[in-house]
């Protein structure tokens, strides 16, 4: 169990740059979705946020 955790930490560390890029992309998406939400309803940002979090989670789980 400790071995699995360390391997997962290593994977996260190697994918850190990708995670950073994803986080910046998420922030940009949230800004864009906020602008869109001002024009439309406030459903868009949460959906985009969920999609971004799902992609982030799948990338961290990917080995």
Secondary structure, DSSP 8 states (H G I E B T S, - for coil): -HHHHHHHHHHHHHTHHHHHHHHHHHHHHHHHHHHHHHHS-SSHHHHHHHHHHHHHHHHHH--
